[in-house]
Amino acid sequence: MDNFSKQIYEAGINDGRAEGKAEGLAEGKAESIKNLMSTLNVSIDQAMDILKTPPEEHQYFKDLLAKEL
């Protein structure tokens, strides 16, 4: 494998890792939101506020959790 091909390969690996990490963090946060909703009997918006979820991410988590329910 030449140097250029190796760089492209490594960039692809790094992109895949970053995407996987972001997906894992989102799944963990979604689980935390569900747990707060259940344990504290709060709305999804209240749970996201407790977790200090940025407002621009609220719809993402609402959509994600709606798929699970």
C-alpha positions, 0 to 999 in steps of 0.5 A: 500500500503506497503512502497516499492509499494508506492516508486515505485508509487511515482517514476512513478508519478515523471517520468511522471511529468518530461516527461510531463514537458520536452514535454511541454517545447519542444512544447513551444520552437517549437512555439517560433521558428515558431513565430520567423520564421514568424515574422522576416522572418528568417530560422529555423536555424537562429531562433534556433540560436536566441533562443540559441538552443544547436546544438545537439537539432537542428535536433529534432526541425527540425523534430518536425516542419516538422511534423506540416507543 
